Amino acid sequence: MGKIAAIVTKHKECVAGGAPIFVVEGDKELQDVSFRLEKMLDAAAHDLENGTMLLVKH
C-alpha cells in the first residue's frame, strides 16, 4: 500500500487532506510540476484525468 506524498491540481477547491497540495494554472504546468516532484520525492505520479495528479510513495 502506498502513501500519498503530494497532490498537484488545477482545482484547489476539489482537494483537501494532510498531503502537500500544489495548485497550478494549466495542463503544461500540471505535468511539469508533477514530473519534477516525482523525481525529487522518488514517488510515482498518477494522473486522475480530472486536472489532478497524485504522487504516491510505494
N, C-alpha and C positions, 0 to 999 in steps of 0.2 A: 504494500500500500504506500502511495506517495504522499508527500506533504506539499501543499501549495506554498511556493516560495515568494511569488509575486503575481499581481494581476495588472495587465495593460489593457486599457479600454478607451473607446471613444465616447462612452456613455456613462459618465460618473454617477448619474442618478440610479443606475441599474446594478451597482456593485456595492458591497459593504463587507466588513469582516476584519479579521486580525492580520491578514497579509498586507504587505505594502501595495498600494494602488497607484499606478502611474496613468495619468489622464493625458491623452494625445489628441491631436486635431484631425488627422486624416489617415487613410489606409497606408500610405507610404511610411508615415511616422510610426504607426502601429507595428508594421513589420520591422522597421529599423530598430526601434527601442526593444522589441521582443527579442530580436536576434542578438543584440548586444547583451541584454540581461541573461539570455540563455547561456552565453559564453562565460560571463562573469560569475554567475551563480552555479555553474556546472549543473544546469537543470534542463529539462525538456519543455519546449514550448508547444502548447496545444491550442489550435485555433478553434474557437467555439462557433465561428462563422456568423457572429452577430455583432462584430465590432469589438470583441473581447478575446484576449489571449490569456491563458493560464500558464504560468511557469511552475513546473512540478519537479521536486527533487524525488527521484526514485531510489 
